[in-house]
Amino acid sequence: MADVEINKAISFVNKSGDAILSALALFASDKMKTREALDIIKQYQRDDGGWTKTDKDFQADLSAISTTWVALQWLLWIEAKDSTEFENTLEYVRNSQNDAGYWDEPKEIRDYNPPHWMLPGRYENQLWLTSAVCCKLKELGCETEVKFDKALDFLRKGWDGHRYPVFHHTNWMVMGLLGMIEPKHSPDRQILLGCKNHFLDAIEKELVDPGDISAIAYASKLAGEPAHDLLELSSTRMRENQMEDGGWRTNYGEKHRPGLTVDALFTMKKLG
């Protein structure tokens, strides 16, 4: 198994990313404290508690679920759950949930030419956003702050027996989410195992972006024993995907490499 070169990864993020990604990379390697990191990343939070610009594919000044779930992940990673910034984020997430249980992007996002995976009103996007928000809330221990059971029912109905539609991302988020719930019986355990088997096949056939394998490894760790074989495969491939310059390989474009490198660093931290 290849060894990850942490210092080279941090150097790559410092050279190729921005101050926010650099702060995250430093925290992941125990070189920055919570308050210092939070003071840097909070510039992306808006007055309504939502976040923007956490995703390089959407840089408009508008709070969105796509960018706010990423902020939830960052706040989790830097251990900022006790902060005002976290409480405001949670309030935005709570207020944004649909009565039917799912999350969707605000209609105003259409005015900012978002990519298709951020367009409101699309079922596959609602499944993806709901899976991401629920997974992070569960990991934070804040699932009771929202209509969590309704959200889970929405996600269960989206499973077609083999995988979730369109996006790999939904599958790894649901896998991690259900693993934390520790399902012992069908149908949740079958969904978890189905997601796992989807990735065992997809990774072997190189059908997932190499930059996403860190997230799959992270979700496999959350999923626990049922995903042990996927954790072993994905963590090995993740280590192999570090490039000579210290950053992680991806086909999404150079602008995403610093962020995916940060993801890999926090996955390494999660894996110990």
Secondary structure by P-SEA (a helix, b strand, c coil): cccccaaaaaaaaaacccaaaaaaaaaaaccccaaaaaaaacccccccccccccccccccccccaaaaaaaaaaaaaacccccaaaaaaaaaaaaaccccccccccccccccccccccccccaaaaaaaaaaaaaaaaaaccccccaaaaaaaaaaaacccccccccaaaaaaaaaaaaaacccccaaaaaaaaaaaaaaaaaaaccccccaaaaaaaaaaaacccaaaaaaaaaaaaaaaccccccccccccccaaaaaaaaaaaaaaaac
